[in-house]
Amino acid sequence: MQEIELLKKIRKPIVEWYQENKRELPWRKEKNPYYIWISEIMLQQTRIEAVKQYYKRFLEQIPNIQALAEMEEEKLLKLWEGLGYYNRARNLQKAAKVIQENYKGQMPRTYEELIQLPGIGEYTAGAISSIAFDEPVPAVDGNVLRVVSRVVGSKEDVLENKTKKEFTKKLKEIMPKQAGDFNEGLMELGELVCIPNGQPLCEKCPLQKLCIAKKENLTDSIPVRNQKIKRKKEEVTVFLLECKGEFAIQKRKKTGLLANMYEFPNVSQKLTKKQIEKELQDWNLKGGNPEKIGTHHHVFSHIEWDMTGYKIKTTNKNDMFIWKRKAEILENYAIPGAFVPFRDKM
């Protein structure tokens, strides 16, 4: 109960601070639920400055839910190229098709309806319903958890799902009428003032007189994060195969990591020169000396790739791969970020 009383006191200063200090962002110009939805999905795992250019290009090509539902998947993925986590784009389209079919192309207005859509979880449902429709529901992300943990002096691990659920429940009890401004204010404060890395800018914070972490000098130790991600590590050899100005690409499997994406031929191990020659033979390709074109370390959520690339000019093509010119690959084929450093060597 003590925490609830403290959280009630942050409502007014958060809303007022946000209204005075909010950044001018393209998806904030009007409370269009489609725009908010697209921006929130793009902002998962991606910085705001990076999202701006993708957001503009995406809406130029896909201005509404119907266009999203009808877009060819490969063109959709090409538009998403560079943002990563491509299942986000696929789920956007799945949800758009459901909205077309079940809601006559109009975005559902309530949290309970939104959370039923593919790719929309508790945070995104809360963000859309509160920002677009002022439904009094929280939208709890990492920024919000950090701000609230510090304000109430919580020692609970914010990486544990139960902690997020507890804070969500408490925030739901104290949501103001201006729910969208309150949620965006908490997020904005966490990103700009109560920052994730380095010292929080407490002197700029509208909650500094209420914040227990500041009063007790605990901002270095709160929020608590105990979980550590253990990632599997793999060596990968990438082949940039060129024959008469055309390069080899292939489509990945329909399921698993980078499903249905295009990539350069590769092998899940670091190969010696003799092993590279053997690989070419298995692919029925004849080529000259492999030219090393660099290395790249790529981190996914649960796996890390140490990648080594080789460029090889072949005298023939095979039917195992798709052979295309550089311009066509750049224009039409979505290449995952892991392979971009090698694509740039074409």
C-alpha positions as CSV (number, residue, x, y, z in Angstrom):
1,M,0.0,0.0,0.0
2,Q,2.9,2.3,0.8
3,E,4.2,1.9,-2.8
4,I,0.7,2.6,-4.2
5,E,0.5,5.9,-2.3
6,L,4.0,6.9,-3.6
7,L,3.1,6.0,-7.2
8,K,0.0,8.1,-7.0
9,K,2.2,11.1,-6.4
10,I,4.1,10.7,-9.6
11,R,1.1,11.0,-11.9
12,K,0.8,14.8,-12.2
13,P,4.6,15.6,-12.4
14,I,5.1,12.9,-15.1
15,V,2.2,14.1,-17.3
16,E,3.2,17.8,-16.9
17,W,6.9,17.0,-17.6
18,Y,6.0,15.0,-20.7
19,Q,3.7,17.7,-22.1
20,E,6.5,20.3,-21.7
21,N,9.5,18.2,-22.7
22,K,8.3,15.5,-25.2
23,R,10.4,15.1,-28.3
24,E,8.8,15.8,-31.7
25,L,8.6,12.3,-33.2
26,P,6.8,11.4,-36.5
27,W,4.4,9.0,-34.9
28,R,3.4,11.5,-32.2
29,K,2.0,14.1,-34.7
30,E,-1.5,12.5,-34.5
31,K,-3.0,9.7,-32.4
32,N,-3.3,7.3,-35.3
33,P,-3.4,3.8,-33.9
34,Y,-1.8,2.3,-37.1
35,Y,1.1,4.7,-36.8
36,I,1.6,4.1,-33.1
37,W,1.5,0.3,-33.7
38,I,4.1,0.4,-36.5
39,S,6.4,2.6,-34.4
40,E,6.1,0.5,-31.3
41,I,7.0,-2.7,-33.2
42,M,9.9,-1.0,-34.9
43,L,11.2,0.5,-31.6
44,Q,11.5,-3.0,-30.1
45,Q,15.3,-3.7,-30.1
46,T,16.0,-0.6,-32.1
47,R,17.1,3.0,-31.3
48,I,14.7,5.9,-32.0
49,E,17.1,7.7,-34.3
50,A,17.5,4.5,-36.4
51,V,13.8,3.9,-36.6
52,K,12.9,7.3,-38.0
53,Q,14.1,6.6,-41.5
54,Y,12.6,3.1,-41.6
55,Y,9.3,4.4,-40.3
56,K,9.0,7.1,-43.0
57,R,9.9,4.7,-45.8
58,F,7.6,2.0,-44.4
59,L,4.5,4.3,-44.3
60,E,5.2,5.7,-47.8
61,Q,5.0,2.1,-49.1
62,I,2.4,0.7,-46.7
63,P,0.2,3.6,-45.5
64,N,-2.6,1.6,-43.9
65,I,-3.7,-1.7,-42.5
66,Q,-5.2,-2.9,-45.8
67,A,-1.9,-2.2,-47.7
68,L,0.0,-4.1,-45.0
69,A,-2.3,-7.1,-45.2
70,E,-2.0,-7.3,-49.0
71,M,1.8,-6.6,-49.3
72,E,3.9,-9.4,-50.7
73,E,6.0,-10.9,-47.9
74,E,9.3,-10.5,-49.7
75,K,8.7,-6.8,-50.4
76,L,7.7,-6.4,-46.7
77,L,10.9,-8.0,-45.6
78,K,12.9,-5.9,-48.0
79,L,11.3,-2.8,-46.4
80,W,12.2,-4.2,-43.0
81,E,15.8,-4.9,-44.0
82,G,18.2,-3.5,-41.4
83,L,15.8,-3.5,-38.5
84,G,16.4,-7.2,-37.8
85,Y,14.1,-9.5,-35.8
86,Y,12.2,-10.2,-39.0
87,N,9.4,-12.1,-37.3
88,R,8.2,-8.7,-36.1
89,A,7.4,-7.8,-39.7
90,R,5.7,-11.1,-40.4
91,N,3.6,-10.8,-37.3
92,L,2.6,-7.3,-38.3
93,Q,1.2,-8.7,-41.5
94,K,-0.5,-11.6,-39.8
95,A,-2.2,-9.1,-37.4
96,A,-3.2,-6.9,-40.3
97,K,-5.0,-9.8,-42.0
98,V,-6.9,-10.5,-38.8
99,I,-7.9,-6.9,-38.5
100,Q,-9.1,-6.8,-42.1
101,E,-11.1,-10.0,-41.5
102,N,-12.5,-9.5,-38.0
103,Y,-12.5,-5.7,-37.5
104,K,-13.3,-4.4,-41.1
105,G,-9.8,-2.9,-41.3
106,Q,-10.1,-0.8,-38.2
107,M,-7.6,-1.1,-35.4
108,P,-9.2,-2.6,-32.2
109,R,-9.6,0.0,-29.5
110,T,-9.2,-2.1,-26.3
111,Y,-6.3,-3.7,-24.6
112,E,-8.1,-7.1,-24.5
113,E,-8.8,-7.1,-28.2
114,L,-5.3,-5.9,-29.1
115,I,-3.5,-8.5,-27.1
116,Q,-5.2,-11.2,-29.1
117,L,-3.4,-10.1,-32.3
118,P,-0.2,-11.9,-33.5
119,G,3.0,-10.1,-32.3
120,I,1.2,-7.8,-29.8
121,G,2.1,-8.5,-26.2
122,E,1.2,-6.8,-23.0
123,Y,3.4,-3.8,-23.5
124,T,2.4,-3.1,-27.1
125,A,-1.3,-3.6,-26.3
126,G,-1.0,-1.1,-23.4
127,A,0.9,1.4,-25.5
128,I,-1.6,1.4,-28.4
129,S,-4.7,1.4,-26.3
130,S,-3.5,4.1,-23.9
131,I,-1.8,6.4,-26.4
132,A,-4.4,6.2,-29.2
133,F,-7.5,5.7,-27.1
134,D,-6.6,6.8,-23.6
135,E,-7.6,3.5,-22.1
136,P,-6.3,3.5,-18.5
137,V,-3.8,0.6,-18.8
138,P,0.0,0.6,-18.2
139,A,2.6,0.0,-20.9
140,V,5.6,-1.4,-19.0
141,D,8.9,-1.7,-20.8
142,G,12.5,-1.6,-19.6
143,N,12.5,2.2,-19.3
144,V,9.3,2.2,-17.2
145,L,10.7,-0.6,-14.9
146,R,13.8,1.4,-14.3
147,V,12.0,4.6,-13.4
148,V,9.5,2.9,-11.1
149,S,12.1,0.7,-9.5
150,R,14.1,3.7,-8.5
151,V,11.2,5.7,-7.4
152,V,10.0,3.1,-4.9
153,G,13.5,1.7,-4.1
154,S,12.7,-1.8,-5.3
155,K,15.3,-4.5,-4.9
156,E,13.3,-7.0,-7.0
157,D,15.0,-8.3,-10.2
158,V,13.5,-6.4,-13.1
159,L,14.5,-9.2,-15.5
160,E,12.1,-11.6,-13.8
161,N,8.6,-11.7,-15.3
162,K,7.0,-11.7,-11.8
163,T,8.5,-8.3,-11.1
164,K,7.1,-6.8,-14.3
165,K,3.7,-8.3,-13.5
166,E,3.8,-6.8,-10.0
167,F,4.7,-3.3,-11.3
168,T,2.1,-3.6,-14.1
169,K,-0.6,-4.4,-11.5
170,K,0.4,-1.5,-9.3
171,L,0.5,1.0,-12.1
172,K,-2.9,-0.1,-13.3
173,E,-4.3,0.9,-9.9
174,I,-3.0,4.5,-10.2
175,M,-3.5,5.2,-14.0
176,P,-4.6,8.8,-14.6
177,K,-7.2,9.9,-17.2
178,Q,-4.4,11.1,-19.4
179,A,-3.1,7.5,-19.7
180,G,-1.3,8.0,-23.0
181,D,0.7,11.0,-21.8
182,F,1.5,9.2,-18.5
183,N,2.8,6.1,-20.2
184,E,4.8,8.0,-22.7
185,G,6.1,10.3,-20.0
186,L,7.5,7.3,-18.0
187,M,9.1,5.9,-21.1
188,E,10.5,9.2,-22.2
189,L,11.9,9.9,-18.7
190,G,13.5,6.5,-18.6
191,E,15.2,7.1,-22.0
192,L,16.3,10.7,-21.5
193,V,16.8,11.3,-17.8
194,C,16.6,8.1,-15.7
195,I,19.0,6.6,-18.2
196,P,20.0,2.9,-18.5
197,N,23.8,3.3,-18.8
198,G,25.8,5.8,-16.7
199,Q,24.6,8.1,-14.0
200,P,20.9,9.2,-14.1
201,L,20.4,12.9,-14.6
202,C,18.6,13.4,-11.3
203,E,18.8,17.2,-11.3
204,K,16.6,17.2,-14.5
205,C,14.0,14.7,-13.1
206,P,10.5,15.8,-12.0
207,L,10.4,12.9,-9.5
208,Q,13.7,13.7,-7.7
209,K,12.0,14.7,-4.5
210,L,9.9,11.5,-4.5
211,C,12.6,9.1,-5.6
212,I,13.8,6.7,-2.9
213,A,16.8,5.5,-4.9
214,K,18.0,9.2,-5.1
215,K,17.4,9.9,-1.4
216,E,19.2,6.7,-0.3
217,N,22.0,7.0,-3.0
218,L,20.9,3.7,-4.6
219,T,20.8,4.6,-8.3
220,D,23.9,2.6,-9.0
221,S,22.3,-0.6,-7.6
222,I,18.7,-0.1,-8.7
223,P,17.2,-1.5,-10.9
224,V,18.5,-5.0,-9.9
225,R,19.4,-7.3,-12.8
226,N,20.6,-10.7,-11.9
227,Q,19.9,-12.8,-15.0
228,K,22.7,-13.3,-17.5
229,I,22.1,-14.4,-21.1
230,K,24.1,-17.4,-22.0
231,R,24.5,-17.6,-25.8
232,K,25.7,-20.5,-27.9
233,K,28.7,-19.6,-30.1
234,E,29.2,-20.7,-33.6
235,E,31.9,-20.3,-36.3
236,V,30.5,-19.5,-39.7
237,T,32.2,-19.4,-43.1
238,V,30.5,-17.2,-45.7
239,F,31.0,-17.5,-49.4
240,L,30.6,-14.5,-51.8
241,L,30.5,-16.5,-55.0
242,E,30.6,-14.5,-58.3
243,C,30.2,-15.8,-61.8
244,K,30.2,-13.3,-64.8
245,G,28.9,-10.4,-62.7
246,E,26.3,-12.4,-60.8
247,F,26.4,-13.5,-57.2
248,A,25.0,-16.6,-55.4
249,I,22.3,-16.3,-52.8
250,Q,20.0,-18.8,-51.2
251,K,16.8,-18.8,-49.2
252,R,16.9,-20.1,-45.6
253,K,14.5,-22.7,-44.3
254,K,10.9,-21.7,-43.5
255,T,11.4,-22.1,-39.7
256,G,14.2,-21.3,-37.2
257,L,16.7,-18.5,-37.1
258,L,16.3,-16.0,-40.0
259,A,13.4,-18.1,-41.5
260,N,12.7,-17.5,-45.2
261,M,15.4,-14.8,-45.4
262,Y,18.0,-14.6,-48.2
263,E,21.7,-15.2,-47.4
264,F,25.0,-15.9,-49.1
265,P,26.0,-19.6,-49.1
266,N,27.6,-20.5,-45.8
267,V,28.8,-23.3,-43.6
268,S,28.5,-23.6,-39.8
269,Q,32.2,-24.0,-39.1
270,K,35.5,-22.2,-39.8
271,L,36.9,-23.9,-43.0
272,T,40.5,-24.4,-44.1
273,K,41.6,-23.8,-47.7
274,K,41.2,-27.6,-48.4
275,Q,37.8,-27.7,-46.9
276,I,36.7,-24.6,-49.0
277,E,37.9,-26.5,-52.1
278,K,35.9,-29.5,-51.0
279,E,32.8,-27.4,-50.4
280,L,33.0,-25.9,-53.9
281,Q,33.3,-29.5,-55.4
282,D,30.2,-30.5,-53.4
283,W,28.4,-27.5,-55.0
284,N,29.6,-28.5,-58.4
285,L,31.4,-25.2,-58.8
286,K,34.9,-24.5,-60.2
287,G,36.7,-21.5,-58.8
288,G,40.0,-19.7,-58.3
289,N,41.8,-18.9,-55.1
290,P,39.5,-17.8,-52.2
291,E,40.1,-14.2,-51.3
292,K,39.4,-13.5,-47.6
293,I,37.1,-10.4,-47.4
294,G,36.9,-10.0,-43.7
295,T,35.4,-11.2,-40.4
296,H,32.2,-10.2,-38.6
297,H,30.9,-10.9,-35.1
298,H,27.1,-11.0,-35.0
299,V,25.0,-11.4,-31.8
300,F,21.5,-12.8,-31.9
301,S,19.3,-13.1,-28.8
302,H,20.5,-16.7,-28.1
303,I,23.4,-17.3,-30.4
304,E,26.6,-15.5,-31.5
305,W,28.2,-16.0,-34.9
306,D,31.9,-15.5,-35.6
307,M,31.9,-15.1,-39.3
308,T,34.7,-15.3,-41.9
309,G,34.0,-14.3,-45.5
310,Y,35.7,-15.4,-48.7
311,K,35.1,-14.1,-52.2
312,I,35.6,-16.6,-55.0
313,K,35.1,-16.1,-58.7
314,T,33.7,-19.2,-60.3
315,T,33.7,-20.2,-63.9
316,N,30.3,-21.8,-63.8
317,K,27.0,-21.6,-61.9
318,N,24.9,-24.3,-60.3
319,D,21.2,-24.9,-59.7
320,M,21.5,-25.0,-55.9
321,F,21.8,-21.2,-55.6
322,I,20.0,-18.1,-57.0
323,W,22.4,-16.1,-59.2
324,K,21.7,-12.3,-59.4
325,R,23.5,-9.1,-60.2
326,K,24.5,-6.8,-57.3
327,A,21.9,-4.1,-58.2
328,E,19.1,-6.7,-58.2
329,I,20.1,-8.2,-54.9
330,L,20.3,-4.7,-53.3
331,E,16.9,-3.7,-54.7
332,N,14.8,-6.9,-54.3
333,Y,16.3,-9.3,-51.7
334,A,16.2,-8.8,-47.9
335,I,19.7,-9.8,-46.6
336,P,19.9,-10.1,-42.8
337,G,22.2,-7.8,-40.9
338,A,24.6,-10.7,-40.2
339,F,25.5,-10.9,-43.9
340,V,25.5,-7.2,-44.7
341,P,29.3,-6.7,-44.1
342,F,29.9,-9.4,-46.8
343,R,27.2,-8.0,-49.1
344,D,29.1,-4.7,-49.0
345,K,32.1,-6.5,-50.6
346,M,30.2,-7.4,-53.7
